[in-house]
Amino acid sequence: MGWWVHLSAQTCTGSLGDPIVNVTFGAGTNNFGPPLPAGTTSSLSYQAATCPGDGNYAITNYTAGCWPDDVVWHTATDHTGNAHGYYMLINASYDPSDFYIQTVSGLCEGTTYQFAAWLLNMCSVEGTLPNITMTIETTGGAVLATYRTGDIPILNPVTWKQYGFNFTTPAGVSTVVLRMRNNAPGGVGNDVGLDDITFRPIGPAITVGTAATAGDTVEICEHNTSNLQLTATVEQCYLSTFYQWQLSTDNGATWKDIAGATTAQYTRAPTAAGTYLYRLAVAEQNNIGVATCRVTSSPFTVIVYATDQRTISISKPEGSICEGTAVTFTAQTTYGGNIPVYQWQVNDKAVGTNSSTFTSNTLQTGDIINCIFKSSLPCNSPAISNSIPITVNRKVNTAISKTICEGESYAGYTAAGTYTDAFTSSAGCDSTRVLTLIVNTKQHTFEDTIICYGSSYHGYTTSGVYNQTFTGSNGCDSTHTINLTVLTNSNQPVWKDTLLCTGDSIIVSPGLWDNYRWQDGSTGISFTVTKGGTYWVIVSNKCSSATEQITITEQLCNVALPSAFTPNKDGLNDVFKVVNAYNLAYFHISIFTRWGQKIFNSFVPSKGWDGTIGGMEGSAGTYIWICEYKKPGSSTTVKLKGVVTLIR
């Protein structure tokens, strides 16, 4: 099926007039546009939401991630692909209803109009298919024309499609009501994107051209004094065809009637440089002066070029030109067109290629550089650039010897050897330097030392690795490394009493000592505890000994959530929260509607959901919860999921 349906005997549909209705819903950098004027929709409510609920619409420029648990909406922008363009996003009401209504006035009887809109089935997986009826009615409600889209299919990838039809106004009708009605029920599916609603005249095919030029564009020079005749061919459609030529000087944004230009031919007088767009409007005799009742041709463009607008200026990089070094000259031009031509010259002889740059490494003092430039635009003769005289400087060479210590660098080099590199001489040229580098080795000594707690060694009192610098015999700063171990102090606290969840285990250790003896006779550095109680260990090193003790309290750790609650403020089961919570190491709970919308979030076990959504009482029904937590001393995250029933 094509996207239009003829409802009259008229067959002239080759040209369109300017839109009488052109609803694009606007554009903006905000995610949401303003609501539609009152009366535009009879059953939907405005909701500034990326995923509006049933019976609501949004004016938005982007939607994504909607209803992942059932229908799964497309990720979509407006039908032109404009990232800032708005469109109407509709989550249909449960009952069929009118979702767009507009009254159009100033029409001419017996004139054909086109009513069209771009539609998109928002569902990408499944759901009820949208089904739209487009009608044109009198203001009294009588239906003049009807078009049904049929079921709008699910298309992947996301695809907008234009639907519409033609309609001829009967005698005595100058005002009509445009209506778009949703025939399918709401619920799962029947979700629509709507964009670019148009209502415009449609009529005979019109072609505009000149006898000497093929296509829809002609280029002439500003000094051309000859007239240019535009000729139109109009499909036979009207009983009496009338003509009006129009001109636009702002690239088609606005059009003005040309006084006296009311025949199928128009002779254009010479003008100043610029771009001029011409088109022909046609209509029945009495309608030619009514913008809502006439159709227009495609624009014919006349480009008038000013004479000799091209310019050229050449330059070279700042600084000196050195012997044997390539130097690049660059041409800066204006009005060159798409295919300009460059001819570089050295001492008035052609060199180089057809390019905006010229590079040479064989220039000599006294040479003169310039460039001849030819524009590919009409009405421009060749131009010659400024001239650049050349002075070439010579290079120089030097040698140097340098001694450094190991780990240092000179001129970026760290290893002994002979290096050749470049430097800039006083003449501004890159010259050569030969560098002989000598590297003296640094010394590095080590010492391992153990002291008791409270003592010091070379001023150090804590365990660690310390580096001291001294000057070696070759004059280089060298390093003496001390690896210092300070034995444990028996008077320092070793551990703190802690909590153990029944069924879990924890590992305890008093730190680094030479000898260990636990209450069960084991001699390891650590001990695994699986039950509550008091545990002890005897530790010693060459400096001290001690008996360390820890008390571990065993507790039944349990996380439970109720299956229902009644937030009626009677003091009983008013809040949905964790039952029997304890000192958890981590806790997080989230609550969702059955459509996947998050409505509550907490990281505190004692804080629960009071049954409100956005400050309003939530509806009775079933909600989904997801809970994550970690027990004390455990790195494992426990994940729970369930449902709770809100009872009112």
FISE-320007 format. One record per residue (C-alpha): x, y, z. Coordinates in steps of 0.5 Angstrom, whole numbers, plus 2048, in hexadecimal, padded with zeros to 3 digits. Example, Ala and Ser with C-alpha at 12.3 -4.5 7.8 and 13.67 -1.06 7.14 Angstrom:
<recs>
u:819 | v:7F7 | w:810
u:81B | v:7FE | w:80E
</recs>
This chain:
<recs>
u:800 | v:800 | w:800
u:803 | v:807 | w:7FE
u:802 | v:80C | w:804
u:7FD | v:810 | w:801
u:7F5 | v:80F | w:7FE
u:7F2 | v:813 | w:7F9
u:7EB | v:815 | w:7FB
u:7E9 | v:819 | w:7F5
u:7E9 | v:819 | w:7EE
u:7EE | v:81E | w:7ED
u:7F5 | v:81A | w:7EB
u:7FA | v:820 | w:7EB
u:7FE | v:81F | w:7F1
u:805 | v:821 | w:7EF
u:807 | v:827 | w:7F3
u:806 | v:829 | w:7FA
u:804 | v:830 | w:7FD
u:807 | v:833 | w:803
u:804 | v:82F | w:809
u:7FE | v:832 | w:80D
u:7FF | v:82E | w:813
u:807 | v:82C | w:814
u:807 | v:829 | w:81B
u:80E | v:827 | w:81D
u:80D | v:827 | w:824
u:813 | v:82C | w:824
u:81B | v:82B | w:827
u:81F | v:82C | w:82D
u:825 | v:82A | w:831
u:820 | v:828 | w:837
u:81E | v:820 | w:836
u:817 | v:823 | w:837
u:813 | v:828 | w:833
u:80C | v:82C | w:835
u:805 | v:828 | w:836
u:801 | v:829 | w:830
u:7FB | v:82F | w:830
u:7F5 | v:82D | w:833
u:7F0 | v:829 | w:82F
u:7F6 | v:826 | w:82A
u:7F4 | v:81F | w:82D
u:7EE | v:81D | w:831
u:7F0 | v:817 | w:835
u:7F8 | v:818 | w:837
u:7FB | v:81B | w:83C
u:802 | v:81F | w:83B
u:808 | v:81B | w:83F
u:80F | v:81E | w:83F
u:812 | v:817 | w:83F
u:816 | v:813 | w:83B
u:812 | v:80D | w:83B
u:80B | v:810 | w:83C
u:805 | v:80B | w:840
u:7FF | v:809 | w:83D
u:7FA | v:80E | w:83B
u:800 | v:813 | w:83A
u:804 | v:817 | w:835
u:80B | v:81A | w:835
u:80E | v:81F | w:830
u:815 | v:81D | w:830
u:81C | v:81D | w:82C
u:81E | v:816 | w:82E
u:81B | v:80F | w:832
u:81F | v:809 | w:834
u:81F | v:803 | w:839
u:817 | v:803 | w:839
u:813 | v:7FD | w:83C
u:819 | v:7F8 | w:83C
u:814 | v:7F3 | w:83F
u:80F | v:7F2 | w:839
u:80E | v:7F6 | w:833
u:815 | v:7FA | w:833
u:815 | v:800 | w:82F
u:819 | v:803 | w:82A
u:81F | v:807 | w:82B
u:81D | v:80D | w:827
u:81D | v:814 | w:825
u:819 | v:819 | w:820
u:818 | v:816 | w:819
u:81D | v:81B | w:816
u:823 | v:818 | w:81A
u:824 | v:81F | w:81E
u:826 | v:81E | w:824
u:823 | v:824 | w:827
u:81C | v:823 | w:823
u:816 | v:822 | w:828
u:811 | v:81D | w:826
u:80A | v:81A | w:829
u:80B | v:814 | w:82D
u:805 | v:810 | w:82F
u:803 | v:80B | w:834
u:7FC | v:80A | w:831
u:7F6 | v:80A | w:836
u:7F2 | v:803 | w:838
u:7EC | v:805 | w:833
u:7ED | v:808 | w:82C
u:7ED | v:80F | w:82C
u:7EF | v:816 | w:828
u:7F6 | v:817 | w:829
u:7F7 | v:81D | w:824
u:7F2 | v:823 | w:822
u:7F3 | v:829 | w:81E
u:7EE | v:82E | w:81B
u:7F1 | v:831 | w:814
u:7ED | v:837 | w:811
u:7EE | v:83B | w:80B
u:7ED | v:836 | w:806
u:7EB | v:836 | w:7FF
u:7E5 | v:832 | w:7FC
u:7E6 | v:82D | w:7F7
u:7EE | v:82D | w:7F8
u:7F2 | v:827 | w:7FA
u:7F6 | v:826 | w:800
u:7FA | v:821 | w:803
u:7FA | v:81F | w:80B
u:800 | v:81B | w:80D
u:804 | v:819 | w:813
u:80A | v:814 | w:815
u:809 | v:80F | w:81A
u:80D | v:80A | w:81D
u:80B | v:803 | w:821
u:80F | v:804 | w:828
u:80F | v:7FD | w:829
u:815 | v:7F9 | w:827
u:813 | v:7F2 | w:829
u:80B | v:7F1 | w:82A
u:805 | v:7F4 | w:82C
u:7FE | v:7F6 | w:82A
u:7FF | v:7FA | w:823
u:7FD | v:801 | w:822
u:7F8 | v:802 | w:81D
u:7F6 | v:80A | w:81B
u:7F0 | v:80D | w:818
u:7F2 | v:814 | w:815
u:7EB | v:818 | w:813
u:7EA | v:81F | w:810
u:7E3 | v:821 | w:813
u:7DF | v:828 | w:813
u:7DF | v:82C | w:819
u:7D8 | v:829 | w:81A
u:7DB | v:822 | w:81B
u:7D9 | v:81F | w:814
u:7DE | v:81B | w:811
u:7E1 | v:81D | w:80A
u:7E6 | v:818 | w:809
u:7E9 | v:812 | w:80D
u:7F0 | v:80E | w:80C
u:7F2 | v:808 | w:810
u:7F9 | v:806 | w:811
u:7F7 | v:7FF | w:813
u:7FC | v:7FB | w:818
u:803 | v:7FF | w:819
u:808 | v:7F9 | w:819
u:80E | v:7F8 | w:81E
u:814 | v:7FA | w:81A
u:81B | v:7F9 | w:81B
u:81F | v:7FD | w:81B
u:81B | v:803 | w:81D
u:818 | v:806 | w:817
u:813 | v:80C | w:816
u:80E | v:80B | w:811
u:809 | v:811 | w:80E
u:802 | v:810 | w:80D
u:7FD | v:814 | w:80A
u:7F8 | v:816 | w:804
u:7F5 | v:81B | w:7FF
u:7EE | v:81F | w:800
u:7EA | v:824 | w:7FC
u:7E6 | v:829 | w:800
u:7DF | v:829 | w:7FE
u:7DB | v:82F | w:7FC
u:7DA | v:834 | w:802
u:7DF | v:831 | w:807
u:7E5 | v:835 | w:809
u:7E7 | v:833 | w:810
u:7E8 | v:82B | w:811
u:7EA | v:827 | w:818
u:7F0 | v:822 | w:817
u:7EF | v:81C | w:81C
u:7F4 | v:816 | w:81D
u:7F0 | v:811 | w:821
u:7F3 | v:80B | w:824
u:7EF | v:805 | w:823
u:7F3 | v:7FF | w:827
u:7F2 | v:7FF | w:82F
u:7F8 | v:801 | w:833
u:7FC | v:7FC | w:838
u:801 | v:7F8 | w:836
u:803 | v:7FB | w:82F
u:800 | v:800 | w:82B
u:805 | v:805 | w:82C
u:806 | v:80B | w:827
u:80B | v:810 | w:825
u:808 | v:816 | w:821
u:80C | v:81B | w:81D
u:80B | v:820 | w:817
u:804 | v:821 | w:816
u:803 | v:825 | w:810
u:7FD | v:827 | w:80C
u:7FE | v:82B | w:805
u:7FB | v:82C | w:7FE
u:7FD | v:827 | w:7F9
u:7FC | v:828 | w:7F2
u:7FF | v:828 | w:7EA
u:806 | v:826 | w:7E9
u:80A | v:82C | w:7E7
u:811 | v:82C | w:7E4
u:815 | v:833 | w:7E3
u:81B | v:834 | w:7DF
u:81F | v:838 | w:7DA
u:820 | v:836 | w:7D2
u:828 | v:837 | w:7D3
u:829 | v:833 | w:7D9
u:827 | v:82C | w:7DC
u:826 | v:82B | w:7E3
u:823 | v:82F | w:7E8
u:829 | v:834 | w:7E9
u:82C | v:839 | w:7E5
u:833 | v:83D | w:7E6
u:834 | v:844 | w:7E3
u:839 | v:84A | w:7E4
u:837 | v:850 | w:7E7
u:839 | v:855 | w:7E1
u:834 | v:850 | w:7DD
u:82F | v:855 | w:7DA
u:82B | v:850 | w:7D6
u:824 | v:84E | w:7D9
u:823 | v:847 | w:7DB
u:81C | v:844 | w:7D9
u:819 | v:83F | w:7DE
u:813 | v:83A | w:7DB
u:80E | v:836 | w:7DF
u:80B | v:830 | w:7DC
u:804 | v:82E | w:7E1
u:800 | v:828 | w:7E0
u:7F9 | v:829 | w:7DE
u:7F5 | v:829 | w:7E4
u:7F1 | v:82F | w:7E6
u:7EB | v:831 | w:7E2
u:7EF | v:838 | w:7E1
u:7F6 | v:838 | w:7E3
u:7F9 | v:83F | w:7E6
u:800 | v:840 | w:7E7
u:805 | v:844 | w:7EC
u:80C | v:844 | w:7EC
u:810 | v:845 | w:7F3
u:817 | v:846 | w:7F5
u:81B | v:844 | w:7FB
u:822 | v:848 | w:7FD
u:823 | v:844 | w:804
u:823 | v:83D | w:801
u:81C | v:83B | w:801
u:81A | v:83D | w:808
u:816 | v:843 | w:806
u:812 | v:844 | w:7FF
u:80F | v:84A | w:7FC
u:80B | v:84B | w:7F6
u:80E | v:84F | w:7F0
u:809 | v:854 | w:7EE
u:807 | v:853 | w:7E7
u:80A | v:84C | w:7E6
u:803 | v:849 | w:7E5
u:804 | v:844 | w:7DE
u:808 | v:83E | w:7DD
u:80E | v:842 | w:7DB
u:812 | v:846 | w:7DF
u:818 | v:84B | w:7DC
u:81D | v:84C | w:7E2
u:821 | v:853 | w:7E1
u:828 | v:853 | w:7E3
u:82A | v:854 | w:7EB
u:830 | v:855 | w:7F0
u:834 | v:84F | w:7F2
u:830 | v:84A | w:7F6
u:82C | v:844 | w:7F6
u:825 | v:844 | w:7F4
u:81F | v:83F | w:7F4
u:819 | v:83F | w:7F0
u:813 | v:83B | w:7F0
u:80C | v:83B | w:7ED
u:806 | v:83B | w:7F1
u:7FF | v:838 | w:7ED
u:7F8 | v:838 | w:7EF
u:7F1 | v:839 | w:7EC
u:7EF | v:840 | w:7EA
u:7EC | v:842 | w:7F1
u:7F1 | v:83F | w:7F5
u:7F8 | v:841 | w:7F2
u:7F8 | v:846 | w:7F8
u:7F7 | v:842 | w:7FD
u:7FD | v:83E | w:800
u:7F9 | v:838 | w:803
u:7F6 | v:837 | w:7FC
u:7FC | v:836 | w:7F7
u:802 | v:832 | w:7F6
u:809 | v:833 | w:7F4
u:80E | v:831 | w:7F0
u:815 | v:82F | w:7F2
u:81A | v:835 | w:7F3
u:81E | v:837 | w:7ED
u:825 | v:83A | w:7EF
u:828 | v:83F | w:7EC
u:82F | v:841 | w:7EE
u:832 | v:847 | w:7EC
u:83A | v:848 | w:7ED
u:83E | v:84E | w:7EF
u:844 | v:84F | w:7EA
u:84B | v:84E | w:7EC
u:84A | v:84D | w:7F3
u:84F | v:848 | w:7F4
u:856 | v:849 | w:7F8
u:85C | v:846 | w:7F9
u:862 | v:847 | w:7FE
u:868 | v:843 | w:7FF
u:86C | v:842 | w:806
u:872 | v:83E | w:808
u:873 | v:83B | w:810
u:876 | v:840 | w:814
u:87E | v:83F | w:815
u:884 | v:83E | w:811
u:884 | v:83A | w:80B
u:88A | v:835 | w:80C
u:88E | v:832 | w:806
u:88C | v:82B | w:804
u:886 | v:82C | w:809
u:87F | v:82B | w:805
u:87A | v:832 | w:806
u:873 | v:832 | w:805
u:86F | v:838 | w:802
u:868 | v:838 | w:803
u:862 | v:83C | w:7FF
u:85C | v:83F | w:802
u:857 | v:840 | w:7FD
u:84F | v:843 | w:7FD
u:84A | v:841 | w:7F8
u:84E | v:83B | w:7F5
u:848 | v:837 | w:7F4
u:848 | v:82F | w:7F4
u:84E | v:82E | w:7EF
u:853 | v:834 | w:7EF
u:859 | v:834 | w:7EC
u:860 | v:836 | w:7EE
u:867 | v:837 | w:7EA
u:86D | v:838 | w:7EF
u:873 | v:83C | w:7EC
u:87A | v:83D | w:7EE
u:87D | v:843 | w:7EA
u:877 | v:843 | w:7E5
u:878 | v:83B | w:7E4
u:873 | v:836 | w:7E5
u:874 | v:831 | w:7EB
u:870 | v:82D | w:7EF
u:869 | v:82A | w:7EE
u:862 | v:82C | w:7EE
u:862 | v:82D | w:7F6
u:861 | v:832 | w:7FB
u:868 | v:831 | w:7FE
u:86F | v:831 | w:7FA
u:875 | v:82D | w:7FE
u:87C | v:82E | w:7FC
u:883 | v:82C | w:7FF
u:887 | v:82F | w:7F9
u:886 | v:836 | w:7FA
u:88B | v:83B | w:7F9
u:88C | v:842 | w:7FC
u:889 | v:847 | w:7F7
u:884 | v:843 | w:7F4
u:87D | v:846 | w:7F4
u:876 | v:842 | w:7F5
u:86F | v:843 | w:7F3
u:869 | v:840 | w:7F1
u:864 | v:841 | w:7EB
u:85D | v:83F | w:7EE
u:857 | v:83D | w:7E9
u:850 | v:83C | w:7ED
u:84B | v:837 | w:7EA
u:845 | v:83C | w:7EC
u:842 | v:840 | w:7E6
u:844 | v:847 | w:7E5
u:84B | v:847 | w:7E7
u:851 | v:848 | w:7E3
u:858 | v:845 | w:7E6
u:85C | v:849 | w:7EB
u:863 | v:849 | w:7ED
u:865 | v:849 | w:7F5
u:86A | v:84D | w:7F8
u:872 | v:84B | w:7F7
u:877 | v:849 | w:7FD
u:87E | v:84A | w:7FC
u:883 | v:844 | w:7FF
u:889 | v:844 | w:803
u:88C | v:83D | w:805
u:890 | v:83D | w:80B
u:896 | v:837 | w:80C
u:896 | v:832 | w:811
u:89C | v:831 | w:817
u:89F | v:82B | w:81B
u:8A2 | v:82A | w:822
u:8A5 | v:825 | w:827
u:8A4 | v:824 | w:82E
u:8A6 | v:820 | w:834
u:8A2 | v:81F | w:83A
u:8A3 | v:81B | w:841
u:89D | v:819 | w:845
u:89B | v:814 | w:84B
u:897 | v:80E | w:84A
u:890 | v:80F | w:84A
u:891 | v:816 | w:847
u:890 | v:819 | w:840
u:893 | v:81E | w:83C
u:88F | v:821 | w:836
u:88A | v:81B | w:837
u:88F | v:815 | w:837
u:891 | v:811 | w:83D
u:896 | v:80C | w:83A
u:89D | v:80C | w:838
u:89E | v:80D | w:831
u:89F | v:812 | w:82B
u:899 | v:815 | w:828
u:897 | v:81A | w:822
u:891 | v:81E | w:823
u:88F | v:825 | w:820
u:88F | v:82C | w:823
u:88D | v:833 | w:820
u:892 | v:837 | w:81F
u:893 | v:83F | w:81F
u:891 | v:83F | w:818
u:88A | v:83B | w:81A
u:88C | v:835 | w:816
u:88C | v:82E | w:819
u:893 | v:82C | w:819
u:897 | v:826 | w:81C
u:89A | v:825 | w:823
u:89F | v:81E | w:825
u:89E | v:81D | w:82C
u:8A3 | v:818 | w:830
u:8A0 | v:816 | w:836
u:8A3 | v:813 | w:83C
u:89F | v:810 | w:842
u:8A2 | v:80E | w:849
u:89F | v:808 | w:84D
u:89C | v:809 | w:854
u:89D | v:805 | w:85A
u:897 | v:801 | w:85D
u:898 | v:7FE | w:864
u:893 | v:7FA | w:868
u:892 | v:7F8 | w:870
u:88D | v:7F4 | w:873
u:88C | v:7F6 | w:87A
u:887 | v:7F3 | w:880
u:885 | v:7F7 | w:886
u:880 | v:7F7 | w:88C
u:87A | v:7FB | w:88D
u:87C | v:802 | w:890
u:883 | v:802 | w:88D
u:886 | v:806 | w:887
u:88B | v:805 | w:882
u:88E | v:80B | w:87E
u:888 | v:80F | w:881
u:883 | v:80A | w:87E
u:87E | v:807 | w:883
u:879 | v:803 | w:87E
u:87A | v:7FD | w:879
u:87B | v:7FF | w:872
u:880 | v:800 | w:86D
u:884 | v:806 | w:86D
u:889 | v:809 | w:868
u:88F | v:80E | w:86A
u:893 | v:812 | w:865
u:89B | v:812 | w:866
u:8A0 | v:815 | w:861
u:8A4 | v:810 | w:85D
u:8AC | v:810 | w:85B
u:8AA | v:812 | w:854
u:8A6 | v:818 | w:857
u:89F | v:815 | w:855
u:89A | v:815 | w:85B
u:899 | v:80D | w:85D
u:894 | v:809 | w:861
u:894 | v:805 | w:867
u:88D | v:801 | w:869
u:88B | v:7FF | w:870
u:886 | v:7FA | w:870
u:884 | v:7FB | w:877
u:87F | v:7F6 | w:87B
u:87C | v:7F8 | w:882
u:879 | v:7F2 | w:886
u:872 | v:7F3 | w:888
u:871 | v:7F6 | w:88F
u:86D | v:7F1 | w:894
u:869 | v:7F7 | w:897
u:866 | v:7FA | w:890
u:85F | v:7F7 | w:88F
u:85E | v:7F1 | w:88B
u:857 | v:7F1 | w:889
u:850 | v:7F3 | w:88B
u:84A | v:7EE | w:88D
u:846 | v:7ED | w:887
u:83F | v:7EA | w:885
u:83E | v:7E3 | w:881
u:838 | v:7E1 | w:87D
u:836 | v:7DA | w:87F
u:838 | v:7D5 | w:879
u:83E | v:7DA | w:877
u:845 | v:7DA | w:879
u:84A | v:7E0 | w:87A
u:852 | v:7DF | w:87A
u:856 | v:7E3 | w:880
u:85D | v:7E4 | w:881
u:861 | v:7E8 | w:886
u:866 | v:7EB | w:881
u:86D | v:7E9 | w:87F
u:871 | v:7E6 | w:885
u:877 | v:7E0 | w:885
u:872 | v:7DB | w:889
u:86B | v:7DA | w:88A
u:867 | v:7D5 | w:88E
u:85F | v:7D5 | w:88E
u:85B | v:7D2 | w:893
u:85A | v:7CB | w:88F
u:862 | v:7CA | w:88E
u:862 | v:7CD | w:887
u:868 | v:7D1 | w:885
u:866 | v:7D5 | w:87F
u:866 | v:7DD | w:87E
u:85E | v:7DC | w:87E
u:858 | v:7D8 | w:880
u:851 | v:7D7 | w:87D
u:84B | v:7D8 | w:882
u:845 | v:7D5 | w:880
u:841 | v:7D6 | w:887
u:840 | v:7DB | w:88C
u:845 | v:7DB | w:892
u:84B | v:7DE | w:895
u:852 | v:7DC | w:891
u:859 | v:7DD | w:894
u:860 | v:7DD | w:891
u:867 | v:7DD | w:894
u:86C | v:7E1 | w:88F
u:873 | v:7E3 | w:890
u:87A | v:7E5 | w:88D
u:881 | v:7E7 | w:88F
u:87E | v:7EE | w:892
u:878 | v:7EC | w:896
u:872 | v:7E7 | w:897
u:86B | v:7E7 | w:898
u:864 | v:7E4 | w:899
u:85F | v:7E7 | w:894
u:857 | v:7E5 | w:895
u:851 | v:7E7 | w:891
u:84A | v:7E6 | w:892
u:845 | v:7E4 | w:88C
u:83E | v:7E5 | w:88D
u:83A | v:7E0 | w:889
u:833 | v:7E2 | w:886
u:82D | v:7E0 | w:882
u:82D | v:7E4 | w:87B
u:827 | v:7E4 | w:878
u:824 | v:7E9 | w:872
u:81D | v:7E8 | w:871
u:817 | v:7ED | w:86E
u:810 | v:7EC | w:86F
u:80B | v:7EA | w:869
u:806 | v:7F0 | w:86A
u:805 | v:7F6 | w:86E
u:7FF | v:7FB | w:86F
u:801 | v:803 | w:86F
u:7FB | v:805 | w:872
u:7FF | v:809 | w:878
u:7FC | v:804 | w:87E
u:803 | v:803 | w:880
u:802 | v:7FB | w:87E
u:806 | v:7F9 | w:878
u:806 | v:800 | w:875
u:80D | v:800 | w:872
u:810 | v:7FA | w:86E
u:817 | v:7F9 | w:870
u:81C | v:7F4 | w:872
u:81A | v:7EF | w:878
u:820 | v:7ED | w:87D
u:825 | v:7F1 | w:87A
u:82C | v:7F1 | w:87E
u:832 | v:7F5 | w:87D
u:834 | v:7F4 | w:876
u:83A | v:7F6 | w:872
u:836 | v:7F8 | w:86C
u:82F | v:7F9 | w:86A
u:82B | v:7FB | w:864
u:823 | v:7FA | w:862
u:81F | v:7FD | w:85C
u:818 | v:7FC | w:85B
u:815 | v:7FC | w:854
u:80E | v:7FD | w:851
u:80C | v:7F7 | w:84C
u:80E | v:7FB | w:846
u:815 | v:7FC | w:849
u:815 | v:803 | w:84B
u:819 | v:804 | w:852
u:815 | v:807 | w:857
u:819 | v:806 | w:85E
u:821 | v:805 | w:85F
u:824 | v:804 | w:866
u:82B | v:802 | w:869
u:829 | v:802 | w:870
u:825 | v:7FC | w:873
u:821 | v:800 | w:878
u:81E | v:805 | w:872
u:818 | v:802 | w:86E
u:813 | v:803 | w:869
u:80C | v:807 | w:86C
u:808 | v:805 | w:865
u:809 | v:80C | w:862
u:80B | v:80D | w:85B
u:80E | v:814 | w:85A
u:80A | v:817 | w:860
u:804 | v:814 | w:85E
u:800 | v:80E | w:861
u:802 | v:808 | w:85C
u:7FD | v:803 | w:859
u:7FB | v:7FD | w:85D
u:7FF | v:7F7 | w:859
u:805 | v:7F3 | w:859
u:80C | v:7F6 | w:858
u:813 | v:7F3 | w:857
u:819 | v:7F4 | w:85C
u:820 | v:7F2 | w:85B
u:825 | v:7F2 | w:861
u:82C | v:7F1 | w:862
u:830 | v:7F0 | w:868
u:837 | v:7EE | w:86B
u:838 | v:7EB | w:872
u:83D | v:7ED | w:877
u:844 | v:7EB | w:875
u:842 | v:7E8 | w:86E
u:843 | v:7EA | w:867
u:83E | v:7E7 | w:864
u:837 | v:7EB | w:862
u:831 | v:7E7 | w:863
u:82B | v:7E9 | w:85E
u:824 | v:7E8 | w:85F
u:81E | v:7E9 | w:85B
u:816 | v:7E9 | w:85D
u:810 | v:7EC | w:85C
u:80C | v:7F0 | w:862
u:804 | v:7F2 | w:861
u:802 | v:7F9 | w:863
u:7FB | v:7F8 | w:867
u:7F6 | v:7FE | w:868
</recs>
